[in-house]
Amino acid sequence: MYKTKVDCEALPGLLQVLTRNAVHLEKIPYVDHPEIKVDEHESMQMPFRYVADAKGLPILPEGMLEVLKKDTDRGIDDLL
């Protein structure tokens, strides 16, 4: 078993560094069930709450929008 010495004098400074950029959960902007426009005739509604950007749009993982658009090109035969 490893033992680690903790410098108690350093703890307040460490806590300050860890909480410096902290954001309260209530202050995180979000959008529930966002509607993603695929093209001018088609859209899809996402089933979750997503963190929103400054414009109020959901922040999606990199590449997710392309995957969603590709999925809309598939027909029912592709799913069977």
The first five atom37 places (N, CA, C, CB, O) and aatype in JSON, in Angstrom:
{
  "aatype": [12, 18, 11, 16, 11, 19, 3, 4, 6, 0, 10, 14, 7, 10, 10, 5, 19, 10, 16, 1, 2, 0, 19, 8, 10, 6, 11, 9, 14, 18, 19, 3, 8, 14, 6, 9, 11, 19, 3, 6, 8, 6, 15, 12, 5, 12, 14, 13, 1, 18, 19, 0, 3, 0, 11, 7, 10, 14, 9, 10, 14, 6, 7, 12, 10, 6, 19, 10, 11, 11, 3, 16, 3, 1, 7, 9, 3, 3, 10, 10],
  "atom_mask": [
    [1, 1, 1, 1, 1],
    [1, 1, 1, 1, 1],
    [1, 1, 1, 1, 1],
    [1, 1, 1, 1, 1],
    [1, 1, 1, 1, 1],
    [1, 1, 1, 1, 1],
    [1, 1, 1, 1, 1],
    [1, 1, 1, 1, 1],
    [1, 1, 1, 1, 1],
    [1, 1, 1, 1, 1],
    [1, 1, 1, 1, 1],
    [1, 1, 1, 1, 1],
    [1, 1, 1, 0, 1],
    [1, 1, 1, 1, 1],
    [1, 1, 1, 1, 1],
    [1, 1, 1, 1, 1],
    [1, 1, 1, 1, 1],
    [1, 1, 1, 1, 1],
    [1, 1, 1, 1, 1],
    [1, 1, 1, 1, 1],
    [1, 1, 1, 1, 1],
    [1, 1, 1, 1, 1],
    [1, 1, 1, 1, 1],
    [1, 1, 1, 1, 1],
    [1, 1, 1, 1, 1],
    [1, 1, 1, 1, 1],
    [1, 1, 1, 1, 1],
    [1, 1, 1, 1, 1],
    [1, 1, 1, 1, 1],
    [1, 1, 1, 1, 1],
    [1, 1, 1, 1, 1],
    [1, 1, 1, 1, 1],
    [1, 1, 1, 1, 1],
    [1, 1, 1, 1, 1],
    [1, 1, 1, 1, 1],
    [1, 1, 1, 1, 1],
    [1, 1, 1, 1, 1],
    [1, 1, 1, 1, 1],
    [1, 1, 1, 1, 1],
    [1, 1, 1, 1, 1],
    [1, 1, 1, 1, 1],
    [1, 1, 1, 1, 1],
    [1, 1, 1, 1, 1],
    [1, 1, 1, 1, 1],
    [1, 1, 1, 1, 1],
    [1, 1, 1, 1, 1],
    [1, 1, 1, 1, 1],
    [1, 1, 1, 1, 1],
    [1, 1, 1, 1, 1],
    [1, 1, 1, 1, 1],
    [1, 1, 1, 1, 1],
    [1, 1, 1, 1, 1],
    [1, 1, 1, 1, 1],
    [1, 1, 1, 1, 1],
    [1, 1, 1, 1, 1],
    [1, 1, 1, 0, 1],
    [1, 1, 1, 1, 1],
    [1, 1, 1, 1, 1],
    [1, 1, 1, 1, 1],
    [1, 1, 1, 1, 1],
    [1, 1, 1, 1, 1],
    [1, 1, 1, 1, 1],
    [1, 1, 1, 0, 1],
    [1, 1, 1, 1, 1],
    [1, 1, 1, 1, 1],
    [1, 1, 1, 1, 1],
    [1, 1, 1, 1, 1],
    [1, 1, 1, 1, 1],
    [1, 1, 1, 1, 1],
    [1, 1, 1, 1, 1],
    [1, 1, 1, 1, 1],
    [1, 1, 1, 1, 1],
    [1, 1, 1, 1, 1],
    [1, 1, 1, 1, 1],
    [1, 1, 1, 0, 1],
    [1, 1, 1, 1, 1],
    [1, 1, 1, 1, 1],
    [1, 1, 1, 1, 1],
    [1, 1, 1, 1, 1],
    [1, 1, 1, 1, 1]
  ],
  "atom_positions": [
    [[0.85, -1.18, 0.0], [0.0, 0.0, 0.0], [0.89, 1.24, 0.0], [-0.96, 0.0, 1.22], [1.89, 1.3, 0.72]],
    [[0.52, 2.21, -0.82], [1.29, 3.45, -0.91], [0.76, 4.46, 0.09], [1.23, 4.02, -2.34], [-0.44, 4.56, 0.33]],
    [[1.66, 5.18, 0.66], [1.26, 6.25, 1.57], [1.73, 7.56, 0.97], [1.85, 6.04, 3.0], [2.84, 7.67, 0.47]],
    [[0.87, 8.55, 1.04], [1.19, 9.86, 0.48], [1.14, 10.88, 1.59], [0.22, 10.24, -0.67], [0.19, 10.91, 2.38]],
    [[2.15, 11.71, 1.66], [2.14, 12.79, 2.62], [1.32, 13.94, 2.05], [3.59, 13.26, 2.95], [1.43, 14.27, 0.88]],
    [[0.5, 14.52, 2.88], [-0.3, 15.65, 2.47], [0.2, 16.87, 3.22], [-1.81, 15.4, 2.72], [0.24, 16.88, 4.45]],
    [[0.57, 17.88, 2.49], [1.01, 19.14, 3.09], [-0.24, 19.95, 3.4], [1.99, 19.92, 2.14], [-0.82, 20.57, 2.51]],
    [[-0.65, 19.94, 4.65], [-1.89, 20.61, 5.05], [-1.86, 22.1, 4.77], [-2.16, 20.38, 6.53], [-2.9, 22.71, 4.55]],
    [[-0.69, 22.69, 4.77], [-0.6, 24.12, 4.48], [-0.91, 24.41, 3.01], [0.79, 24.65, 4.84], [-1.31, 25.52, 2.67]],
    [[-0.73, 23.42, 2.15], [-0.97, 23.62, 0.72], [-2.43, 23.38, 0.34], [-0.08, 22.69, -0.08], [-2.85, 23.76, -0.76]],
    [[-3.22, 22.78, 1.22], [-4.61, 22.46, 0.88], [-5.45, 23.67, 0.51], [-5.25, 21.75, 2.03], [-6.17, 23.6, -0.49]],
    [[-5.43, 24.78, 1.25], [-6.24, 25.93, 0.84], [-5.89, 26.42, -0.57], [-6.07, 27.06, 1.83], [-6.79, 26.76, -1.34]],
    [[-4.62, 26.46, -0.9], [-4.22, 26.88, -2.25], [-4.68, 25.91, -3.3], [0.0, 0.0, 0.0], [-5.1, 26.32, -4.38]],
    [[-4.62, 24.61, -3.0], [-5.07, 23.59, -3.93], [-6.57, 23.7, -4.16], [-4.72, 22.18, -3.41], [-7.03, 23.63, -5.3]],
    [[-7.33, 23.89, -3.1], [-8.79, 24.06, -3.24], [-9.12, 25.29, -4.06], [-9.45, 24.15, -1.87], [-10.07, 25.29, -4.84]],
    [[-8.35, 26.36, -3.87], [-8.59, 27.58, -4.63], [-8.36, 27.35, -6.12], [-7.68, 28.72, -4.12], [-9.13, 27.82, -6.96]],
    [[-7.3, 26.61, -6.46], [-7.01, 26.3, -7.87], [-8.13, 25.44, -8.45], [-5.64, 25.59, -8.01], [-8.56, 25.67, -9.58]],
    [[-8.59, 24.45, -7.7], [-9.62, 23.55, -8.2], [-10.97, 24.24, -8.4], [-9.79, 22.38, -7.26], [-11.73, 23.86, -9.3]],
    [[-11.26, 25.23, -7.59], [-12.57, 25.89, -7.68], [-12.54, 27.2, -8.46], [-13.1, 26.14, -6.3], [-13.58, 27.83, -8.64]],
    [[-11.38, 27.62, -8.92], [-11.26, 28.9, -9.62], [-12.18, 28.98, -10.83], [-9.82, 29.13, -10.06], [-12.83, 30.0, -11.04]],
    [[-12.23, 27.93, -11.62], [-13.03, 27.94, -12.84], [-14.34, 27.17, -12.68], [-12.24, 27.36, -13.99], [-14.99, 26.83, -13.67]],
    [[-14.73, 26.91, -11.46], [-15.95, 26.15, -11.22], [-17.18, 26.98, -11.63], [-16.05, 25.74, -9.74], [-17.2, 28.2, -11.47]],
    [[-18.18, 26.29, -12.15], [-19.44, 26.92, -12.54], [-20.55, 26.21, -11.78], [-19.67, 26.85, -14.11], [-20.61, 24.98, -11.75]],
    [[-21.41, 26.99, -11.17], [-22.54, 26.39, -10.47], [-23.47, 25.74, -11.49], [-23.3, 27.45, -9.63], [-23.71, 26.27, -12.57]],
    [[-23.98, 24.59, -11.13], [-24.82, 23.82, -12.03], [-26.02, 24.63, -12.53], [-25.3, 22.56, -11.34], [-26.43, 24.48, -13.68]],
    [[-26.58, 25.47, -11.68], [-27.75, 26.27, -12.06], [-27.41, 27.3, -13.14], [-28.32, 26.97, -10.83], [-28.31, 27.8, -13.82]],
    [[-26.13, 27.63, -13.29], [-25.73, 28.67, -14.25], [-25.32, 28.11, -15.6], [-24.6, 29.48, -13.68], [-24.99, 28.87, -16.51]],
    [[-25.33, 26.8, -15.76], [-24.97, 26.19, -17.04], [-26.17, 26.28, -17.97], [-24.5, 24.7, -16.87], [-27.24, 25.77, -17.65]],
    [[-26.01, 26.93, -19.13], [-27.14, 27.02, -20.07], [-27.39, 25.67, -20.73], [-26.88, 28.1, -21.14], [-26.44, 24.95, -21.07]],
    [[-28.64, 25.33, -20.93], [-28.97, 24.06, -21.56], [-30.24, 24.21, -22.4], [-29.15, 22.95, -20.5], [-30.97, 25.2, -22.29]],
    [[-30.46, 23.22, -23.22], [-31.68, 23.16, -24.02], [-32.2, 21.72, -23.93], [-31.41, 23.6, -25.53], [-31.45, 20.76, -24.13]],
    [[-33.5, 21.59, -23.63], [-34.13, 20.27, -23.55], [-34.67, 19.87, -24.91], [-35.26, 20.25, -22.5], [-35.28, 20.68, -25.6]],
    [[-34.45, 18.63, -25.28], [-34.99, 18.04, -26.52], [-34.81, 18.97, -27.73], [-36.46, 17.71, -26.33], [-35.8, 19.34, -28.36]],
    [[-33.57, 19.34, -28.04], [-33.37, 20.26, -29.16], [-33.78, 19.63, -30.5], [-31.91, 20.71, -29.23], [-33.67, 18.42, -30.7]],
    [[-34.25, 20.48, -31.39], [-34.6, 20.04, -32.73], [-33.43, 20.37, -33.65], [-35.93, 20.72, -33.22], [-33.03, 21.52, -33.77]],
    [[-32.9, 19.35, -34.31], [-31.76, 19.5, -35.21], [-32.29, 19.51, -36.64], [-30.72, 18.35, -35.01], [-32.92, 18.56, -37.09]],
    [[-32.03, 20.6, -37.37], [-32.43, 20.7, -38.77], [-31.42, 19.94, -39.62], [-32.54, 22.19, -39.24], [-30.22, 20.23, -39.58]],
    [[-31.9, 18.97, -40.37], [-31.05, 18.2, -41.27], [-30.97, 18.89, -42.63], [-31.58, 16.75, -41.43], [-29.88, 19.03, -43.2]],
    [[-32.1, 19.32, -43.13], [-32.17, 20.11, -44.36], [-33.44, 20.96, -44.26], [-32.17, 19.2, -45.66], [-34.06, 21.01, -43.2]],
    [[-33.83, 21.6, -45.33], [-34.98, 22.5, -45.24], [-36.3, 21.78, -45.03], [-35.07, 23.33, -46.49], [-37.29, 22.4, -44.63]],
    [[-36.34, 20.46, -45.29], [-37.59, 19.7, -45.16], [-37.59, 18.72, -43.99], [-37.87, 18.96, -46.43], [-38.63, 18.16, -43.65]],
    [[-36.44, 18.49, -43.4], [-36.35, 17.43, -42.41], [-35.59, 17.9, -41.16], [-35.66, 16.19, -43.01], [-34.6, 18.63, -41.24]],
    [[-36.09, 17.45, -40.02], [-35.42, 17.74, -38.75], [-35.66, 16.56, -37.82], [-35.95, 19.07, -38.11], [-36.5, 15.7, -38.09]],
    [[-34.92, 16.52, -36.75], [-35.1, 15.47, -35.76], [-35.0, 16.08, -34.37], [-34.06, 14.33, -35.94], [-34.26, 17.04, -34.14]],
    [[-35.75, 15.49, -33.44], [-35.72, 15.98, -32.07], [-34.87, 15.03, -31.24], [-37.16, 16.1, -31.49], [-35.1, 13.82, -31.23]],
    [[-33.89, 15.59, -30.55], [-32.98, 14.79, -29.73], [-33.66, 14.52, -28.38], [-31.61, 15.53, -29.53], [-34.38, 15.37, -27.87]],
    [[-33.43, 13.33, -27.81], [-34.2, 12.94, -26.62], [-33.6, 13.34, -25.27], [-34.37, 11.48, -26.64], [-34.05, 12.85, -24.24]],
    [[-32.6, 14.22, -25.25], [-31.94, 14.52, -23.99], [-31.82, 16.03, -23.77], [-30.56, 13.88, -23.94], [-32.23, 16.83, -24.61]],
    [[-31.25, 16.38, -22.65], [-30.89, 17.77, -22.34], [-29.43, 17.95, -22.78], [-31.08, 18.1, -20.79], [-28.57, 17.13, -22.46]],
    [[-29.17, 19.01, -23.5], [-27.82, 19.31, -23.98], [-27.37, 20.67, -23.46], [-27.76, 19.27, -25.52], [-28.18, 21.58, -23.31]],
    [[-26.09, 20.79, -23.19], [-25.52, 22.08, -22.83], [-25.61, 22.96, -24.06], [-24.04, 21.95, -22.31], [-25.35, 22.51, -25.18]],
    [[-25.97, 24.22, -23.87], [-26.17, 25.15, -24.99], [-24.98, 26.09, -25.13], [-27.46, 25.96, -24.8], [-24.3, 26.41, -24.16]],
    [[-24.73, 26.52, -26.37], [-23.67, 27.5, -26.62], [-24.25, 28.91, -26.42], [-23.08, 27.34, -28.05], [-25.38, 29.06, -25.96]],
    [[-23.48, 29.92, -26.76], [-23.89, 31.31, -26.55], [-25.13, 31.68, -27.37], [-22.75, 32.25, -26.9], [-25.87, 32.6, -27.0]],
    [[-25.37, 30.97, -28.48], [-26.54, 31.24, -29.33], [-27.76, 30.43, -28.91], [-26.2, 30.95, -30.78], [-28.83, 30.55, -29.51]],
    [[-27.61, 29.59, -27.88], [-28.72, 28.75, -27.43], [-28.84, 27.44, -28.18], [0.0, 0.0, 0.0], [-29.82, 26.72, -28.01]],
    [[-27.84, 27.13, -29.01], [-27.85, 25.88, -29.77], [-27.16, 24.78, -28.96], [-27.15, 26.07, -31.15], [-26.23, 25.07, -28.2]],
    [[-27.6, 23.53, -29.12], [-26.97, 22.45, -28.35], [-25.53, 22.21, -28.79], [-27.78, 21.15, -28.5], [-25.2, 22.29, -29.97]],
    [[-24.68, 21.93, -27.83], [-23.3, 21.58, -28.13], [-23.26, 20.07, -28.3], [-22.3, 22.06, -26.99], [-23.48, 19.32, -27.35]],
    [[-22.99, 19.63, -29.52], [-22.97, 18.21, -29.84], [-21.53, 17.72, -29.9], [-23.69, 17.93, -31.17], [-20.62, 18.5, -30.21]],
    [[-21.3, 16.44, -29.62], [-19.95, 15.89, -29.77], [-19.46, 16.04, -31.21], [-19.91, 14.4, -29.35], [-20.26, 16.04, -32.14]],
    [[-18.17, 16.16, -31.36], [-17.57, 16.34, -32.68], [-17.96, 15.18, -33.6], [-16.03, 16.45, -32.58], [-17.8, 14.01, -33.24]],
    [[-18.46, 15.51, -34.77], [-18.84, 14.5, -35.76], [-20.26, 13.99, -35.63], [0.0, 0.0, 0.0], [-20.74, 13.28, -36.52]],
    [[-20.96, 14.32, -34.55], [-22.3, 13.78, -34.34], [-23.3, 14.29, -35.37], [-22.78, 14.12, -32.94], [-24.15, 13.54, -35.83]],
    [[-23.2, 15.56, -35.73], [-24.13, 16.12, -36.7], [-24.0, 15.41, -38.05], [-23.88, 17.64, -36.86], [-25.0, 15.14, -38.72]],
    [[-22.78, 15.11, -38.45], [-22.57, 14.4, -39.72], [-23.16, 12.99, -39.67], [-21.06, 14.33, -40.05], [-23.73, 12.52, -40.64]],
    [[-23.01, 12.32, -38.52], [-23.57, 10.98, -38.36], [-25.09, 11.04, -38.43], [-23.12, 10.35, -37.03], [-25.71, 10.19, -39.07]],
    [[-25.69, 12.03, -37.79], [-27.15, 12.17, -37.83], [-27.64, 12.41, -39.25], [-27.6, 13.31, -36.92], [-28.63, 11.82, -39.68]],
    [[-26.95, 13.28, -39.97], [-27.34, 13.56, -41.36], [-27.2, 12.32, -42.23], [-26.5, 14.71, -41.94], [-28.04, 12.06, -43.09]],
    [[-26.14, 11.56, -42.01], [-25.92, 10.33, -42.79], [-27.04, 9.32, -42.5], [-24.54, 9.72, -42.46], [-27.51, 8.64, -43.41]],
    [[-27.46, 9.23, -41.24], [-28.52, 8.29, -40.87], [-29.84, 8.64, -41.54], [-28.7, 8.28, -39.37], [-30.63, 7.75, -41.84]],
    [[-30.09, 9.92, -41.79], [-31.36, 10.3, -42.42], [-31.4, 9.88, -43.88], [-31.57, 11.81, -42.31], [-32.48, 9.81, -44.47]],
    [[-30.25, 9.59, -44.47], [-30.21, 9.15, -45.88], [-30.53, 7.66, -46.01], [-28.83, 9.43, -46.47], [-30.74, 7.16, -47.12]],
    [[-30.57, 6.96, -44.89], [-30.82, 5.51, -44.94], [-32.31, 5.25, -45.05], [-30.24, 4.82, -43.68], [-33.13, 5.97, -44.48]],
    [[-32.66, 4.22, -45.78], [-34.05, 3.81, -45.92], [-34.38, 2.7, -44.95], [0.0, 0.0, 0.0], [-33.51, 2.24, -44.21]],
    [[-35.62, 2.27, -44.94], [-36.05, 1.21, -44.04], [-35.33, -0.1, -44.35], [-37.56, 1.01, -44.14], [-35.08, -0.89, -43.45]],
    [[-35.0, -0.33, -45.63], [-34.28, -1.55, -46.02], [-32.9, -1.61, -45.39], [-34.16, -1.63, -47.54], [-32.4, -2.7, -45.11]],
    [[-32.28, -0.47, -45.16], [-30.96, -0.45, -44.55], [-31.0, -0.85, -43.07], [-30.34, 0.93, -44.69], [-30.0, -1.28, -42.51]],
    [[-32.16, -0.71, -42.46], [-32.29, -1.03, -41.04], [-32.61, -2.49, -40.79], [-33.36, -0.17, -40.43], [-32.44, -2.98, -39.67]],
    [[-33.06, -3.19, -41.8], [-33.44, -4.61, -41.64], [-32.29, -5.53, -41.88], [-34.56, -4.97, -42.58], [-32.45, -6.75, -41.78]]
  ]
}
